[in-house]
């Protein structure tokens, strides 16, 4: 895996191989991103289910609720 380094003042571009530490950090960052993404996805799904259950208890559709709320 490589890393692009750009000097914005001169426009000079350099490409170099990642160090072992950088590769390890990439793996950690990817794993952390996956955990965060899955947690956010689960939270969104739980909210959608709760909303659907509430609408069902009220006997309303989402469109009807939008009409009521204006």
CHARMM-style PDB file with segment names, atoms N, HN, CA, C and O in Angstrom:
ATOM      1  N   UNK     1       0.853  -1.171   0.000  1.00  0.00      PROA
ATOM      2  CA  UNK     1       0.000   0.000   0.000  1.00  0.00      PROA
ATOM      3  C   UNK     1       0.898   1.234   0.000  1.00  0.00      PROA
ATOM      4  O   UNK     1       1.950   1.257   0.639  1.00  0.00      PROA
ATOM      5  N   UNK     2       0.462   2.251  -0.727  1.00  0.00      PROA
ATOM      6  HN  UNK     2      -0.393   2.232  -1.246  1.00  0.00      PROA
ATOM      7  CA  UNK     2       1.279   3.457  -0.852  1.00  0.00      PROA
ATOM      8  C   UNK     2       0.545   4.669  -0.287  1.00  0.00      PROA
ATOM      9  O   UNK     2      -0.658   4.635  -0.025  1.00  0.00      PROA
ATOM     10  N   UNK     3       1.306   5.723  -0.112  1.00  0.00      PROA
ATOM     11  HN  UNK     3       2.282   5.751  -0.324  1.00  0.00      PROA
ATOM     12  CA  UNK     3       0.770   6.980   0.421  1.00  0.00      PROA
ATOM     13  C   UNK     3       1.226   8.104  -0.505  1.00  0.00      PROA
ATOM     14  O   UNK     3       2.402   8.202  -0.854  1.00  0.00      PROA
ATOM     15  N   UNK     4       0.271   8.950  -0.897  1.00  0.00      PROA
ATOM     16  HN  UNK     4      -0.685   8.871  -0.613  1.00  0.00      PROA
ATOM     17  CA  UNK     4       0.584  10.110  -1.722  1.00  0.00      PROA
ATOM     18  C   UNK     4       0.785  11.310  -0.805  1.00  0.00      PROA
ATOM     19  O   UNK     4      -0.078  11.628   0.013  1.00  0.00      PROA
ATOM     20  N   UNK     5       1.916  11.965  -0.945  1.00  0.00      PROA
ATOM     21  HN  UNK     5       2.617  11.707  -1.610  1.00  0.00      PROA
ATOM     22  CA  UNK     5       2.221  13.156  -0.164  1.00  0.00      PROA
ATOM     23  C   UNK     5       2.344  14.319  -1.137  1.00  0.00      PROA
ATOM     24  O   UNK     5       3.155  14.283  -2.061  1.00  0.00      PROA
ATOM     25  N   UNK     6       1.521  15.365  -0.918  1.00  0.00      PROA
ATOM     26  HN  UNK     6       0.861  15.394  -0.167  1.00  0.00      PROA
ATOM     27  CA  UNK     6       1.512  16.515  -1.814  1.00  0.00      PROA
ATOM     28  C   UNK     6       1.916  17.756  -1.030  1.00  0.00      PROA
ATOM     29  O   UNK     6       1.326  18.063   0.006  1.00  0.00      PROA
ATOM     30  N   UNK     7       2.923  18.469  -1.528  1.00  0.00      PROA
ATOM     31  HN  UNK     7       3.402  18.219  -2.370  1.00  0.00      PROA
ATOM     32  CA  UNK     7       3.319  19.747  -0.962  1.00  0.00      PROA
ATOM     33  C   UNK     7       2.455  20.797  -1.659  1.00  0.00      PROA
ATOM     34  O   UNK     7       2.642  21.070  -2.844  1.00  0.00      PROA
ATOM     35  N   UNK     8       1.509  21.386  -0.922  1.00  0.00      PROA
ATOM     36  HN  UNK     8       1.357  21.164   0.041  1.00  0.00      PROA
ATOM     37  CA  UNK     8       0.565  22.314  -1.535  1.00  0.00      PROA
ATOM     38  C   UNK     8       1.226  23.626  -1.952  1.00  0.00      PROA
ATOM     39  O   UNK     8       0.692  24.337  -2.804  1.00  0.00      PROA
ATOM     40  N   UNK     9       2.351  23.952  -1.382  1.00  0.00      PROA
ATOM     41  HN  UNK     9       2.785  23.374  -0.690  1.00  0.00      PROA
ATOM     42  CA  UNK     9       3.039  25.181  -1.753  1.00  0.00      PROA
ATOM     43  C   UNK     9       3.761  25.045  -3.092  1.00  0.00      PROA
ATOM     44  O   UNK     9       3.756  25.964  -3.911  1.00  0.00      PROA
ATOM     45  N   UNK    10       4.382  23.883  -3.299  1.00  0.00      PROA
ATOM     46  HN  UNK    10       4.387  23.137  -2.634  1.00  0.00      PROA
ATOM     47  CA  UNK    10       5.170  23.691  -4.520  1.00  0.00      PROA
ATOM     48  C   UNK    10       4.459  22.823  -5.555  1.00  0.00      PROA
ATOM     49  O   UNK    10       4.829  22.814  -6.729  1.00  0.00      PROA
ATOM     50  N   UNK    11       3.430  22.091  -5.108  1.00  0.00      PROA
ATOM     51  HN  UNK    11       3.129  22.098  -4.154  1.00  0.00      PROA
ATOM     52  CA  UNK    11       2.737  21.173  -6.007  1.00  0.00      PROA
ATOM     53  C   UNK    11       3.485  19.866  -6.209  1.00  0.00      PROA
ATOM     54  O   UNK    11       3.053  19.014  -6.985  1.00  0.00      PROA
ATOM     55  N   UNK    12       4.598  19.705  -5.518  1.00  0.00      PROA
ATOM     56  HN  UNK    12       4.949  20.397  -4.887  1.00  0.00      PROA
ATOM     57  CA  UNK    12       5.394  18.485  -5.638  1.00  0.00      PROA
ATOM     58  C   UNK    12       4.645  17.306  -5.034  1.00  0.00      PROA
ATOM     59  O   UNK    12       4.086  17.412  -3.943  1.00  0.00      PROA
ATOM     60  N   UNK    13       4.637  16.184  -5.744  1.00  0.00      PROA
ATOM     61  HN  UNK    13       5.091  16.098  -6.630  1.00  0.00      PROA
ATOM     62  CA  UNK    13       3.967  14.977  -5.278  1.00  0.00      PROA
ATOM     63  C   UNK    13       4.988  13.874  -5.078  1.00  0.00      PROA
ATOM     64  O   UNK    13       5.870  13.679  -5.914  1.00  0.00      PROA
ATOM     65  N   UNK    14       4.872  13.160  -3.983  1.00  0.00      PROA
ATOM     66  HN  UNK    14       4.156  13.319  -3.304  1.00  0.00      PROA
ATOM     67  CA  UNK    14       5.733  12.019  -3.694  1.00  0.00      PROA
ATOM     68  C   UNK    14       4.845  10.838  -3.311  1.00  0.00      PROA
ATOM     69  O   UNK    14       3.854  10.998  -2.599  1.00  0.00      PROA
ATOM     70  N   UNK    15       5.209   9.662  -3.788  1.00  0.00      PROA
ATOM     71  HN  UNK    15       6.014   9.532  -4.366  1.00  0.00      PROA
ATOM     72  CA  UNK    15       4.505   8.443  -3.431  1.00  0.00      PROA
ATOM     73  C   UNK    15       5.505   7.550  -2.716  1.00  0.00      PROA
ATOM     74  O   UNK    15       6.628   7.360  -3.182  1.00  0.00      PROA
ATOM     75  N   UNK    16       5.087   7.006  -1.584  1.00  0.00      PROA
ATOM     76  HN  UNK    16       4.175   7.161  -1.206  1.00  0.00      PROA
ATOM     77  CA  UNK    16       5.979   6.106  -0.852  1.00  0.00      PROA
ATOM     78  C   UNK    16       5.161   4.973  -0.245  1.00  0.00      PROA
ATOM     79  O   UNK    16       3.943   5.075  -0.097  1.00  0.00      PROA
ATOM     80  N   UNK    17       5.841   3.912   0.098  1.00  0.00      PROA
ATOM     81  HN  UNK    17       6.830   3.829  -0.022  1.00  0.00      PROA
ATOM     82  CA  UNK    17       5.194   2.776   0.752  1.00  0.00      PROA
ATOM     83  C   UNK    17       4.862   3.142   2.201  1.00  0.00      PROA
ATOM     84  O   UNK    17       5.595   3.881   2.858  1.00  0.00      PROA
ATOM     85  N   UNK    18       3.752   2.611   2.673  1.00  0.00      PROA
ATOM     86  HN  UNK    18       3.156   2.011   2.139  1.00  0.00      PROA
ATOM     87  CA  UNK    18       3.392   2.825   4.076  1.00  0.00      PROA
ATOM     88  C   UNK    18       4.333   2.020   4.963  1.00  0.00      PROA
ATOM     89  O   UNK    18       4.794   0.941   4.591  1.00  0.00      PROA
ATOM     90  N   UNK    19       4.606   2.566   6.137  1.00  0.00      PROA
ATOM     91  HN  UNK    19       4.231   3.443   6.439  1.00  0.00      PROA
ATOM     92  CA  UNK    19       5.400   1.826   7.113  1.00  0.00      PROA
ATOM     93  C   UNK    19       4.514   0.775   7.771  1.00  0.00      PROA
ATOM     94  O   UNK    19       3.293   0.808   7.618  1.00  0.00      PROA
ATOM     95  N   UNK    20       5.113  -0.141   8.489  1.00  0.00      PROA
ATOM     96  HN  UNK    20       6.105  -0.168   8.612  1.00  0.00      PROA
ATOM     97  CA  UNK    20       4.342  -1.164   9.203  1.00  0.00      PROA
ATOM     98  C   UNK    20       3.380  -0.505  10.182  1.00  0.00      PROA
ATOM     99  O   UNK    20       2.231  -0.930  10.302  1.00  0.00      PROA
ATOM    100  N   UNK    21       3.834   0.520  10.877  1.00  0.00      PROA
ATOM    101  HN  UNK    21       4.768   0.865  10.780  1.00  0.00      PROA
ATOM    102  CA  UNK    21       2.975   1.217  11.846  1.00  0.00      PROA
ATOM    103  C   UNK    21       1.772   1.853  11.143  1.00  0.00      PROA
ATOM    104  O   UNK    21       0.655   1.815  11.658  1.00  0.00      PROA
ATOM    105  N   UNK    22       2.009   2.436   9.967  1.00  0.00      PROA
ATOM    106  HN  UNK    22       2.917   2.467   9.549  1.00  0.00      PROA
ATOM    107  CA  UNK    22       0.905   3.054   9.217  1.00  0.00      PROA
ATOM    108  C   UNK    22      -0.077   1.998   8.716  1.00  0.00      PROA
ATOM    109  O   UNK    22      -1.288   2.215   8.739  1.00  0.00      PROA
ATOM    110  N   UNK    23       0.438   0.863   8.266  1.00  0.00      PROA
ATOM    111  HN  UNK    23       1.422   0.687   8.247  1.00  0.00      PROA
ATOM    112  CA  UNK    23      -0.433  -0.233   7.819  1.00  0.00      PROA
ATOM    113  C   UNK    23      -1.270  -0.757   8.997  1.00  0.00      PROA
ATOM    114  O   UNK    23      -2.468  -1.006   8.860  1.00  0.00      PROA
ATOM    115  N   UNK    24      -0.623  -0.917  10.140  1.00  0.00      PROA
ATOM    116  HN  UNK    24       0.350  -0.715  10.251  1.00  0.00      PROA
ATOM    117  CA  UNK    24      -1.340  -1.370  11.333  1.00  0.00      PROA
ATOM    118  C   UNK    24      -2.438  -0.373  11.717  1.00  0.00      PROA
ATOM    119  O   UNK    24      -3.547  -0.769  12.075  1.00  0.00      PROA
ATOM    120  N   UNK    25      -2.119   0.924  11.639  1.00  0.00      PROA
ATOM    121  HN  UNK    25      -1.217   1.245  11.348  1.00  0.00      PROA
ATOM    122  CA  UNK    25      -3.101   1.955  11.976  1.00  0.00      PROA
ATOM    123  C   UNK    25      -4.263   1.936  10.992  1.00  0.00      PROA
ATOM    124  O   UNK    25      -5.410   2.147  11.385  1.00  0.00      PROA
ATOM    125  N   UNK    26      -3.978   1.685   9.713  1.00  0.00      PROA
ATOM    126  HN  UNK    26      -3.046   1.514   9.394  1.00  0.00      PROA
ATOM    127  CA  UNK    26      -5.033   1.573   8.700  1.00  0.00      PROA
ATOM    128  C   UNK    26      -6.008   0.457   9.076  1.00  0.00      PROA
ATOM    129  O   UNK    26      -7.222   0.623   8.961  1.00  0.00      PROA
ATOM    130  N   UNK    27      -5.473  -0.679   9.526  1.00  0.00      PROA
ATOM    131  HN  UNK    27      -4.487  -0.814   9.619  1.00  0.00      PROA
ATOM    132  CA  UNK    27      -6.323  -1.805   9.928  1.00  0.00      PROA
ATOM    133  C   UNK    27      -7.173  -1.443  11.143  1.00  0.00      PROA
ATOM    134  O   UNK    27      -8.358  -1.773  11.200  1.00  0.00      PROA
ATOM    135  N   UNK    28      -6.566  -0.765  12.109  1.00  0.00      PROA
ATOM    136  HN  UNK    28      -5.603  -0.497  12.062  1.00  0.00      PROA
ATOM    137  CA  UNK    28      -7.297  -0.338  13.310  1.00  0.00      PROA
ATOM    138  C   UNK    28      -8.392   0.643  12.934  1.00  0.00      PROA
ATOM    139  O   UNK    28      -9.526   0.522  13.397  1.00  0.00      PROA
ATOM    140  N   UNK    29      -8.055   1.622  12.088  1.00  0.00      PROA
ATOM    141  HN  UNK    29      -7.134   1.720  11.711  1.00  0.00      PROA
ATOM    142  CA  UNK    29      -9.040   2.623  11.656  1.00  0.00      PROA
ATOM    143  C   UNK    29     -10.199   1.971  10.909  1.00  0.00      PROA
ATOM    144  O   UNK    29     -11.355   2.343  11.111  1.00  0.00      PROA
ATOM    145  N   UNK    30      -9.897   1.004  10.047  1.00  0.00      PROA
ATOM    146  HN  UNK    30      -8.958   0.702   9.882  1.00  0.00      PROA
ATOM    147  CA  UNK    30     -10.946   0.311   9.295  1.00  0.00      PROA
ATOM    148  C   UNK    30     -11.863  -0.459  10.234  1.00  0.00      PROA
ATOM    149  O   UNK    30     -13.081  -0.455  10.056  1.00  0.00      PROA
ATOM    150  N   UNK    31     -11.285  -1.120  11.232  1.00  0.00      PROA
ATOM    151  HN  UNK    31     -10.296  -1.124  11.377  1.00  0.00      PROA
ATOM    152  CA  UNK    31     -12.089  -1.875  12.195  1.00  0.00      PROA
ATOM    153  C   UNK    31     -12.963  -0.933  13.026  1.00  0.00      PROA
ATOM    154  O   UNK    31     -14.134  -1.221  13.274  1.00  0.00      PROA
ATOM    155  N   UNK    32     -12.391   0.190  13.453  1.00  0.00      PROA
ATOM    156  HN  UNK    32     -11.440   0.424  13.252  1.00  0.00      PROA
ATOM    157  CA  UNK    32     -13.166   1.166  14.227  1.00  0.00      PROA
ATOM    158  C   UNK    32     -14.302   1.747  13.401  1.00  0.00      PROA
ATOM    159  O   UNK    32     -15.406   1.946  13.908  1.00  0.00      PROA
ATOM    160  N   UNK    33     -14.032   2.022  12.120  1.00  0.00      PROA
ATOM    161  HN  UNK    33     -13.135   1.861  11.708  1.00  0.00      PROA
ATOM    162  CA  UNK    33     -15.065   2.545  11.240  1.00  0.00      PROA
ATOM    163  C   UNK    33     -16.199   1.540  11.095  1.00  0.00      PROA
ATOM    164  O   UNK    33     -17.373   1.907  11.134  1.00  0.00      PROA
ATOM    165  N   UNK    34     -15.842   0.269  10.928  1.00  0.00      PROA
ATOM    166  HN  UNK    34     -14.888  -0.030  10.897  1.00  0.00      PROA
ATOM    167  CA  UNK    34     -16.858  -0.772  10.772  1.00  0.00      PROA
ATOM    168  C   UNK    34     -17.729  -0.870  12.019  1.00  0.00      PROA
ATOM    169  O   UNK    34     -18.950  -0.982  11.912  1.00  0.00      PROA
ATOM    170  N   UNK    35     -17.119  -0.830  13.192  1.00  0.00      PROA
ATOM    171  HN  UNK    35     -16.127  -0.739  13.279  1.00  0.00      PROA
ATOM    172  CA  UNK    35     -17.877  -0.898  14.449  1.00  0.00      PROA
ATOM    173  C   UNK    35     -18.813   0.298  14.560  1.00  0.00      PROA
ATOM    174  O   UNK    35     -19.983   0.142  14.908  1.00  0.00      PROA
ATOM    175  N   UNK    36     -18.306   1.487  14.267  1.00  0.00      PROA
ATOM    176  HN  UNK    36     -17.356   1.614  13.984  1.00  0.00      PROA
ATOM    177  CA  UNK    36     -19.128   2.696  14.344  1.00  0.00      PROA
ATOM    178  C   UNK    36     -20.275   2.641  13.336  1.00  0.00      PROA
ATOM    179  O   UNK    36     -21.411   2.985  13.662  1.00  0.00      PROA
ATOM    180  N   UNK    37     -19.972   2.207  12.105  1.00  0.00      PROA
ATOM    181  HN  UNK    37     -19.049   1.927  11.840  1.00  0.00      PROA
ATOM    182  CA  UNK    37     -20.992   2.113  11.067  1.00  0.00      PROA
ATOM    183  C   UNK    37     -22.097   1.137  11.479  1.00  0.00      PROA
ATOM    184  O   UNK    37     -23.282   1.438  11.331  1.00  0.00      PROA
ATOM    185  N   UNK    38     -21.713  -0.017  11.989  1.00  0.00      PROA
ATOM    186  HN  UNK    38     -20.751  -0.262  12.109  1.00  0.00      PROA
ATOM    187  CA  UNK    38     -22.695  -1.026  12.404  1.00  0.00      PROA
ATOM    188  C   UNK    38     -23.545  -0.511  13.563  1.00  0.00      PROA
ATOM    189  O   UNK    38     -24.747  -0.775  13.608  1.00  0.00      PROA
ATOM    190  N   UNK    39     -22.944   0.214  14.495  1.00  0.00      PROA
ATOM    191  HN  UNK    39     -21.968   0.428  14.459  1.00  0.00      PROA
ATOM    192  CA  UNK    39     -23.700   0.770  15.625  1.00  0.00      PROA
ATOM    193  C   UNK    39     -24.698   1.812  15.148  1.00  0.00      PROA
ATOM    194  O   UNK    39     -25.844   1.830  15.598  1.00  0.00      PROA
ATOM    195  N   UNK    40     -24.269   2.680  14.239  1.00  0.00      PROA
ATOM    196  HN  UNK    40     -23.339   2.666  13.874  1.00  0.00      PROA
ATOM    197  CA  UNK    40     -25.180   3.699  13.701  1.00  0.00      PROA
ATOM    198  C   UNK    40     -26.312   3.057  12.901  1.00  0.00      PROA
ATOM    199  O   UNK    40     -27.457   3.505  12.960  1.00  0.00      PROA
ATOM    200  N   UNK    41     -25.984   2.019  12.165  1.00  0.00      PROA
ATOM    201  HN  UNK    41     -25.054   1.655  12.118  1.00  0.00      PROA
ATOM    202  CA  UNK    41     -27.001   1.297  11.384  1.00  0.00      PROA
ATOM    203  C   UNK    41     -28.024   0.652  12.318  1.00  0.00      PROA
ATOM    204  O   UNK    41     -29.228   0.737  12.075  1.00  0.00      PROA
ATOM    205  N   UNK    42     -27.553   0.011  13.378  1.00  0.00      PROA
ATOM    206  HN  UNK    42     -26.576  -0.059  13.576  1.00  0.00      PROA
ATOM    207  CA  UNK    42     -28.454  -0.629  14.336  1.00  0.00      PROA
ATOM    208  C   UNK    42     -29.336   0.408  15.027  1.00  0.00      PROA
ATOM    209  O   UNK    42     -30.522   0.162  15.252  1.00  0.00      PROA
ATOM    210  N   UNK    43     -28.768   1.557  15.361  1.00  0.00      PROA
ATOM    211  HN  UNK    43     -27.806   1.756  15.178  1.00  0.00      PROA
ATOM    212  CA  UNK    43     -29.541   2.621  15.997  1.00  0.00      PROA
ATOM    213  C   UNK    43     -30.632   3.143  15.063  1.00  0.00      PROA
ATOM    214  O   UNK    43     -31.767   3.365  15.486  1.00  0.00      PROA
ATOM    215  N   UNK    44     -30.282   3.334  13.800  1.00  0.00      PROA
ATOM    216  HN  UNK    44     -29.361   3.154  13.457  1.00  0.00      PROA
ATOM    217  CA  UNK    44     -31.266   3.816  12.823  1.00  0.00      PROA
ATOM    218  C   UNK    44     -32.381   2.797  12.625  1.00  0.00      PROA
ATOM    219  O   UNK    44     -33.550   3.164  12.513  1.00  0.00      PROA
ATOM    220  N   UNK    45     -32.023   1.528  12.583  1.00  0.00      PROA
ATOM    221  HN  UNK    45     -31.073   1.229  12.674  1.00  0.00      PROA
ATOM    222  CA  UNK    45     -33.031   0.480  12.436  1.00  0.00      PROA
ATOM    223  C   UNK    45     -33.952   0.428  13.651  1.00  0.00      PROA
ATOM    224  O   UNK    45     -35.163   0.255  13.511  1.00  0.00      PROA
ATOM    225  N   UNK    46     -33.377   0.580  14.842  1.00  0.00      PROA
ATOM    226  HN  UNK    46     -32.393   0.721  14.956  1.00  0.00      PROA
ATOM    227  CA  UNK    46     -34.185   0.568  16.064  1.00  0.00      PROA
ATOM    228  C   UNK    46     -35.154   1.748  16.085  1.00  0.00      PROA
ATOM    229  O   UNK    46     -36.309   1.597  16.485  1.00  0.00      PROA
ATOM    230  N   UNK    47     -34.693   2.914  15.659  1.00  0.00      PROA
ATOM    231  HN  UNK    47     -33.755   3.037  15.334  1.00  0.00      PROA
ATOM    232  CA  UNK    47     -35.568   4.086  15.605  1.00  0.00      PROA
ATOM    233  C   UNK    47     -36.688   3.884  14.602  1.00  0.00      PROA
ATOM    234  O   UNK    47     -37.830   4.264  14.862  1.00  0.00      PROA
ATOM    235  N   UNK    48     -36.374   3.287  13.451  1.00  0.00      PROA
ATOM    236  HN  UNK    48     -35.447   2.979  13.239  1.00  0.00      PROA
ATOM    237  CA  UNK    48     -37.390   3.042  12.424  1.00  0.00      PROA
ATOM    238  C   UNK    48     -38.442   2.054  12.932  1.00  0.00      PROA
ATOM    239  O   UNK    48     -39.636   2.224  12.687  1.00  0.00      PROA
ATOM    240  N   UNK    49     -37.990   1.033  13.632  1.00  0.00      PROA
ATOM    241  HN  UNK    49     -37.020   0.894  13.831  1.00  0.00      PROA
ATOM    242  CA  UNK    49     -38.923   0.049  14.184  1.00  0.00      PROA
ATOM    243  C   UNK    49     -39.804   0.699  15.240  1.00  0.00      PROA
ATOM    244  O   UNK    49     -41.014   0.470  15.261  1.00  0.00      PROA
ATOM    245  N   UNK    50     -39.216   1.506  16.118  1.00  0.00      PROA
ATOM    246  HN  UNK    50     -38.234   1.692  16.101  1.00  0.00      PROA
ATOM    247  CA  UNK    50     -39.986   2.185  17.161  1.00  0.00      PROA
ATOM    248  C   UNK    50     -41.018   3.123  16.541  1.00  0.00      PROA
ATOM    249  O   UNK    50     -42.151   3.200  17.015  1.00  0.00      PROA
ATOM    250  N   UNK    51     -40.636   3.827  15.497  1.00  0.00      PROA
ATOM    251  HN  UNK    51     -39.715   3.764  15.112  1.00  0.00      PROA
ATOM    252  CA  UNK    51     -41.558   4.737  14.822  1.00  0.00      PROA
ATOM    253  C   UNK    51     -42.707   3.958  14.195  1.00  0.00      PROA
ATOM    254  O   UNK    51     -43.867   4.352  14.311  1.00  0.00      PROA
ATOM    255  N   UNK    52     -42.381   2.852  13.532  1.00  0.00      PROA
ATOM    256  HN  UNK    52     -41.439   2.532  13.438  1.00  0.00      PROA
ATOM    257  CA  UNK    52     -43.417   2.027  12.901  1.00  0.00      PROA
ATOM    258  C   UNK    52     -44.368   1.461  13.947  1.00  0.00      PROA
ATOM    259  O   UNK    52     -45.580   1.425  13.731  1.00  0.00      PROA
ATOM    260  N   UNK    53     -43.830   1.020  15.073  1.00  0.00      PROA
ATOM    261  HN  UNK    53     -42.846   1.049  15.249  1.00  0.00      PROA
ATOM    262  CA  UNK    53     -44.677   0.485  16.147  1.00  0.00      PROA
ATOM    263  C   UNK    53     -45.592   1.561  16.722  1.00  0.00      PROA
ATOM    264  O   UNK    53     -46.762   1.300  17.003  1.00  0.00      PROA
ATOM    265  N   UNK    54     -45.064   2.761  16.896  1.00  0.00      PROA
ATOM    266  HN  UNK    54     -44.113   2.972  16.668  1.00  0.00      PROA
ATOM    267  CA  UNK    54     -45.873   3.859  17.419  1.00  0.00      PROA
ATOM    268  C   UNK    54     -46.996   4.207  16.445  1.00  0.00      PROA
ATOM    269  O   UNK    54     -48.148   4.364  16.849  1.00  0.00      PROA
ATOM    270  N   UNK    55     -46.660   4.326  15.173  1.00  0.00      PROA
ATOM    271  HN  UNK    55     -45.724   4.199  14.845  1.00  0.00      PROA
ATOM    272  CA  UNK    55     -47.685   4.622  14.174  1.00  0.00      PROA
ATOM    273  C   UNK    55     -48.750   3.528  14.140  1.00  0.00      PROA
ATOM    274  O   UNK    55     -49.938   3.818  13.992  1.00  0.00      PROA
ATOM    275  N   UNK    56     -48.327   2.283  14.276  1.00  0.00      PROA
ATOM    276  HN  UNK    56     -47.362   2.048  14.396  1.00  0.00      PROA
ATOM    277  CA  UNK    56     -49.264   1.171  14.286  1.00  0.00      PROA
ATOM    278  C   UNK    56     -50.199   1.252  15.487  1.00  0.00      PROA
ATOM    279  O   UNK    56     -51.401   1.022  15.354  1.00  0.00      PROA
ATOM    280  N   UNK    57     -49.655   1.578  16.657  1.00  0.00      PROA
ATOM    281  HN  UNK    57     -48.679   1.765  16.765  1.00  0.00      PROA
ATOM    282  CA  UNK    57     -50.498   1.720  17.868  1.00  0.00      PROA
ATOM    283  C   UNK    57     -51.481   2.863  17.714  1.00  0.00      PROA
ATOM    284  O   UNK    57     -52.610   2.786  18.198  1.00  0.00      PROA
ATOM    285  N   UNK    58     -51.059   3.921  17.043  1.00  0.00      PROA
ATOM    286  HN  UNK    58     -50.142   3.984  16.649  1.00  0.00      PROA
ATOM    287  CA  UNK    58     -51.938   5.077  16.832  1.00  0.00      PROA
ATOM    288  C   UNK    58     -52.914   4.846  15.673  1.00  0.00      PROA
ATOM    289  O   UNK    58     -53.866   5.606  15.499  1.00  0.00      PROA
ATOM    290  N   UNK    59     -52.677   3.811  14.894  1.00  0.00      PROA
ATOM    291  HN  UNK    59     -51.903   3.194  15.035  1.00  0.00      PROA
ATOM    292  CA  UNK    59     -53.533   3.527  13.760  1.00  0.00      PROA
ATOM    293  C   UNK    59     -53.344   4.509  12.622  1.00  0.00      PROA
ATOM    294  O   UNK    59     -54.286   4.806  11.888  1.00  0.00      PROA
ATOM    295  N   UNK    60     -52.124   5.016  12.472  1.00  0.00      PROA
ATOM    296  HN  UNK    60     -51.359   4.775  13.068  1.00  0.00      PROA
ATOM    297  CA  UNK    60     -51.819   5.999  11.431  1.00  0.00      PROA
ATOM    298  C   UNK    60     -50.752   5.467  10.484  1.00  0.00      PROA
ATOM    299  O   UNK    60     -49.927   4.629  10.847  1.00  0.00      PROA
ATOM    300  N   UNK    61     -50.796   5.973   9.273  1.00  0.00      PROA
ATOM    301  HN  UNK    61     -51.466   6.654   8.978  1.00  0.00      PROA
ATOM    302  CA  UNK    61     -49.692   5.728   8.341  1.00  0.00      PROA
ATOM    303  C   UNK    61     -48.724   6.907   8.458  1.00  0.00      PROA
ATOM    304  O   UNK    61     -49.044   7.936   9.053  1.00  0.00      PROA
ATOM    305  N   UNK    62     -47.557   6.737   7.887  1.00  0.00      PROA
ATOM    306  HN  UNK    62     -47.298   5.901   7.403  1.00  0.00      PROA
ATOM    307  CA  UNK    62     -46.575   7.824   7.905  1.00  0.00      PROA
ATOM    308  C   UNK    62     -47.115   9.043   7.162  1.00  0.00      PROA
ATOM    309  O   UNK    62     -46.885  10.176   7.585  1.00  0.00      PROA
ATOM    310  N   UNK    63     -47.825   8.821   6.066  1.00  0.00      PROA
ATOM    311  HN  UNK    63     -48.011   7.900   5.723  1.00  0.00      PROA
ATOM    312  CA  UNK    63     -48.408   9.931   5.301  1.00  0.00      PROA
ATOM    313  C   UNK    63     -49.468  10.671   6.123  1.00  0.00      PROA
ATOM    314  O   UNK    63     -49.546  11.899   6.092  1.00  0.00      PROA
ATOM    315  N   UNK    64     -50.273   9.915   6.851  1.00  0.00      PROA
ATOM    316  HN  UNK    64     -50.210   8.918   6.877  1.00  0.00      PROA
ATOM    317  CA  UNK    64     -51.302  10.540   7.681  1.00  0.00      PROA
ATOM    318  C   UNK    64     -50.668  11.384   8.778  1.00  0.00      PROA
ATOM    319  O   UNK    64     -51.148  12.478   9.075  1.00  0.00      PROA
ATOM    320  N   UNK    65     -49.597  10.889   9.377  1.00  0.00      PROA
ATOM    321  HN  UNK    65     -49.207  10.000   9.136  1.00  0.00      PROA
ATOM    322  CA  UNK    65     -48.893  11.641  10.410  1.00  0.00      PROA
ATOM    323  C   UNK    65     -48.318  12.920   9.826  1.00  0.00      PROA
ATOM    324  O   UNK    65     -48.414  13.976  10.450  1.00  0.00      PROA
ATOM    325  N   UNK    66     -47.721  12.849   8.635  1.00  0.00      PROA
ATOM    326  HN  UNK    66     -47.643  11.991   8.127  1.00  0.00      PROA
ATOM    327  CA  UNK    66     -47.181  14.041   7.982  1.00  0.00      PROA
ATOM    328  C   UNK    66     -48.277  15.063   7.733  1.00  0.00      PROA
ATOM    329  O   UNK    66     -48.048  16.263   7.886  1.00  0.00      PROA
ATOM    330  N   UNK    67     -49.470  14.607   7.349  1.00  0.00      PROA
ATOM    331  HN  UNK    67     -49.657  13.632   7.225  1.00  0.00      PROA
ATOM    332  CA  UNK    67     -50.599  15.515   7.117  1.00  0.00      PROA
ATOM    333  C   UNK    67     -51.005  16.210   8.411  1.00  0.00      PROA
ATOM    334  O   UNK    67     -51.274  17.411   8.433  1.00  0.00      PROA
ATOM    335  N   UNK    68     -51.042  15.431   9.487  1.00  0.00      PROA
ATOM    336  HN  UNK    68     -50.823  14.456   9.470  1.00  0.00      PROA
ATOM    337  CA  UNK    68     -51.410  16.003  10.780  1.00  0.00      PROA
ATOM    338  C   UNK    68     -50.385  17.042  11.234  1.00  0.00      PROA
ATOM    339  O   UNK    68     -50.742  18.114  11.722  1.00  0.00      PROA
ATOM    340  N   UNK    69     -49.122  16.710  11.067  1.00  0.00      PROA
ATOM    341  HN  UNK    69     -48.832  15.839  10.671  1.00  0.00      PROA
ATOM    342  CA  UNK    69     -48.058  17.603  11.524  1.00  0.00      PROA
ATOM    343  C   UNK    69     -47.880  18.813  10.619  1.00  0.00      PROA
ATOM    344  O   UNK    69     -47.279  19.815  11.004  1.00  0.00      PROA
ATOM    345  N   UNK    70     -48.413  18.699   9.410  1.00  0.00      PROA
ATOM    346  HN  UNK    70     -48.902  17.885   9.096  1.00  0.00      PROA
ATOM    347  CA  UNK    70     -48.413  19.848   8.491  1.00  0.00      PROA
ATOM    348  C   UNK    70     -47.163  19.960   7.779  1.00  0.00      PROA
ATOM    349  OT1 UNK    70     -46.995  20.871   6.967  1.00  0.00      PROA
TER     350      UNK     70
END
